[in-house]
Amino acid sequence: MPAAVREAGGECVECAITSTRAHVRDTKKVGGPVVTVTGSAWGVFLQALKRG
């Protein structure tokens, strides 16, 4: 298990970024639900993460 995964308690998501959308899913539930947001909403989310 990679260190980043251990530090996150084994909780990881996978992100697929297109020109207009970001699709996010649980890496342990590949066939499970996917959260899809607009590119602009994804950018706002990433900026909030950077700010803490």
N, CA, C and O atoms as a DFTB+ gen file, in Angstrom:
208 C
 N C O
     1  1       0.855      -1.177       0.000
     2  2       0.000       0.000       0.000
     3  2       0.900       1.239       0.000
     4  3       1.788       1.355       0.845
     5  1       0.680       2.161      -0.936
     6  2       1.505       3.377      -0.977
     7  2       1.341       4.212       0.302
     8  3       0.303       4.163       0.962
     9  1       2.372       4.967       0.629
    10  2       2.359       5.790       1.843
    11  2       1.178       6.752       1.858
    12  3       0.549       6.934       2.900
    13  1       0.870       7.366       0.732
    14  2      -0.245       8.324       0.678
    15  2      -1.557       7.649       1.035
    16  3      -2.414       8.257       1.677
    17  1      -1.720       6.406       0.629
    18  2      -2.945       5.672       0.947
    19  2      -2.979       5.342       2.437
    20  3      -4.024       5.475       3.074
    21  1      -1.854       4.914       2.997
    22  2      -1.803       4.612       4.431
    23  2      -2.128       5.852       5.243
    24  3      -2.874       5.776       6.220
    25  1      -1.579       6.991       4.852
    26  2      -1.808       8.232       5.596
    27  2      -3.261       8.676       5.511
    28  3      -3.756       9.349       6.415
    29  1      -3.944       8.311       4.440
    30  2      -5.351       8.667       4.274
    31  2      -6.264       7.628       4.911
    32  3      -7.483       7.690       4.749
    33  1      -5.685       6.679       5.631
    34  2      -6.488       5.647       6.268
    35  2      -7.025       4.638       5.274
    36  3      -8.010       3.955       5.558
    37  1      -6.395       4.533       4.108
    38  2      -6.846       3.589       3.092
    39  2      -7.990       4.099       2.248
    40  3      -8.496       3.376       1.390
    41  1      -8.406       5.328       2.475
    42  2      -9.519       5.913       1.732
    43  2      -8.993       6.703       0.537
    44  3      -8.277       7.691       0.703
    45  1      -9.348       6.269      -0.654
    46  2      -8.863       6.952      -1.864
    47  2      -9.986       7.108      -2.866
    48  3     -10.923       6.311      -2.907
    49  1      -9.877       8.134      -3.663
    50  2     -10.798       8.331      -4.776
    51  2      -9.991       8.421      -6.063
    52  3      -8.797       8.719      -6.047
    53  1     -10.659       8.162      -7.161
    54  2     -10.054       8.259      -8.479
    55  2     -10.765       9.386      -9.217
    56  3     -11.991       9.483      -9.184
    57  1      -9.997      10.228      -9.877
    58  2     -10.557      11.365     -10.600
    59  2     -10.253      11.232     -12.078
    60  3      -9.120      10.950     -12.468
    61  1     -11.268      11.436     -12.895
    62  2     -11.100      11.475     -14.350
    63  2     -11.502      12.876     -14.791
    64  3     -12.644      13.294     -14.601
    65  1     -10.569      13.584     -15.370
    66  2     -10.801      14.977     -15.758
    67  2     -10.941      15.058     -17.277
    68  3     -10.094      14.554     -18.014
    69  1     -12.012      15.693     -17.734
    70  2     -12.194      15.937     -19.162
    71  2     -12.101      17.442     -19.389
    72  3     -11.797      18.192     -18.462
    73  1     -12.354      17.875     -20.590
    74  2     -12.261      19.314     -20.880
    75  2     -13.371      20.117     -20.202
    76  3     -13.234      21.329     -20.038
    77  1     -14.466      19.466     -19.806
    78  2     -15.584      20.201     -19.203
    79  2     -16.058      19.665     -17.862
    80  3     -16.851      20.322     -17.186
    81  1     -15.590      18.483     -17.458
    82  2     -16.116      17.850     -16.245
    83  2     -15.006      17.149     -15.457
    84  3     -13.937      16.836     -15.982
    85  1     -15.304      16.916     -14.177
    86  2     -14.467      16.071     -13.326
    87  2     -15.372      14.973     -12.783
    88  3     -16.446      15.250     -12.247
    89  1     -14.936      13.736     -12.923
    90  2     -15.684      12.572     -12.467
    91  2     -14.874      11.923     -11.345
    92  3     -13.684      11.652     -11.506
    93  1     -15.528      11.677     -10.205
    94  2     -14.825      11.162      -9.023
    95  2     -15.559       9.924      -8.522
    96  3     -16.786       9.907      -8.428
    97  1     -14.766       8.861      -8.194
    98  2     -15.360       7.642      -7.646
    99  2     -14.434       7.034      -6.603
   100  3     -13.243       7.340      -6.548
   101  1     -15.006       6.172      -5.785
   102  2     -14.276       5.427      -4.765
   103  2     -13.452       4.354      -5.465
   104  3     -13.991       3.603      -6.278
   105  1     -12.163       4.265      -5.169
   106  2     -11.313       3.279      -5.832
   107  2     -11.681       1.848      -5.460
   108  3     -11.357       0.915      -6.194
   109  1     -12.351       1.668      -4.334
   110  2     -12.729       0.321      -3.917
   111  2     -14.074      -0.106      -4.496
   112  3     -14.434      -1.280      -4.412
   113  1     -14.816       0.821      -5.079
   114  2     -16.141       0.517      -5.640
   115  2     -16.174       0.985      -7.094
   116  3     -16.922       1.895      -7.452
   117  1     -15.352       0.350      -7.917
   118  2     -15.183       0.771      -9.306
   119  2     -16.518       0.830     -10.055
   120  3     -16.717       1.717     -10.885
   121  1     -17.416      -0.085      -9.778
   122  2     -18.713      -0.081     -10.436
   123  2     -19.759       0.745      -9.711
   124  3     -20.922       0.776     -10.113
   125  1     -19.349       1.412      -8.643
   126  2     -20.280       2.183      -7.828
   127  2     -20.585       3.547      -8.405
   128  3     -20.255       3.827      -9.557
   129  1     -21.210       4.395      -7.615
   130  2     -21.613       5.716      -8.102
   131  2     -20.417       6.613      -8.415
   132  3     -19.331       6.466      -7.854
   133  1     -20.660       7.535      -9.322
   134  2     -19.660       8.524      -9.734
   135  2     -20.229       9.904      -9.485
   136  3     -21.369      10.185      -9.854
   137  1     -19.449      10.763      -8.867
   138  2     -19.838      12.166      -8.688
   139  2     -19.226      12.938      -9.855
   140  3     -18.024      12.851     -10.106
   141  1     -20.058      13.689     -10.561
   142  2     -19.594      14.483     -11.696
   143  2     -19.892      15.948     -11.429
   144  3     -21.016      16.312     -11.084
   145  1     -18.872      16.789     -11.590
   146  2     -19.032      18.229     -11.410
   147  2     -18.443      18.954     -12.610
   148  3     -17.652      18.390     -13.366
   149  1     -18.835      20.198     -12.772
   150  2     -18.288      21.000     -13.866
   151  2     -16.821      21.313     -13.610
   152  3     -16.343      21.239     -12.478
   153  1     -16.124      21.660     -14.667
   154  2     -14.726      22.029     -14.539
   155  2     -14.529      23.208     -13.604
   156  3     -13.572      23.236     -12.829
   157  1     -15.432      24.185     -13.671
   158  2     -15.292      25.357     -12.806
   159  2     -15.521      24.988     -11.341
   160  3     -14.826      25.500     -10.464
   161  1     -16.479      24.113     -11.064
   162  2     -16.720      23.668      -9.691
   163  2     -15.517      22.879      -9.169
   164  3     -15.157      22.999      -7.998
   165  1     -14.902      22.079     -10.028
   166  2     -13.712      21.318      -9.641
   167  2     -12.573      22.276      -9.285
   168  3     -11.854      22.054      -8.311
   169  1     -12.413      23.330     -10.069
   170  2     -11.381      24.327      -9.788
   171  2     -11.593      25.011      -8.447
   172  3     -10.639      25.228      -7.701
   173  1     -12.834      25.351      -8.139
   174  2     -13.159      25.961      -6.851
   175  2     -12.833      24.991      -5.713
   176  3     -12.278      25.391      -4.690
   177  1     -13.177      23.725      -5.895
   178  2     -12.877      22.697      -4.899
   179  2     -11.371      22.585      -4.661
   180  3     -10.926      22.544      -3.514
   181  1     -10.594      22.536      -5.726
   182  2      -9.143      22.417      -5.590
   183  2      -8.537      23.637      -4.899
   184  3      -7.623      23.493      -4.086
   185  1      -9.031      24.826      -5.209
   186  2      -8.537      26.034      -4.545
   187  2      -8.849      25.990      -3.051
   188  3      -8.029      26.403      -2.231
   189  1     -10.028      25.492      -2.700
   190  2     -10.397      25.382      -1.278
   191  2      -9.475      24.393      -0.566
   192  3      -9.085      24.623       0.578
   193  1      -9.126      23.297      -1.236
   194  2      -8.193      22.333      -0.632
   195  2      -6.836      22.981      -0.375
   196  3      -6.222      22.758       0.668
   197  1      -6.377      23.776      -1.322
   198  2      -5.070      24.442      -1.181
   199  2      -5.074      25.418       0.000
   200  3      -4.075      25.558       0.706
   201  1      -6.209      26.089       0.201
   202  2      -6.306      27.055       1.300
   203  2      -6.414      26.361       2.654
   204  3      -6.093      26.939       3.693
   205  1      -6.871      25.116       2.622
   206  2      -7.011      24.364       3.883
   207  2      -8.324      24.607       4.484
   208  3      -8.627      24.063       5.545
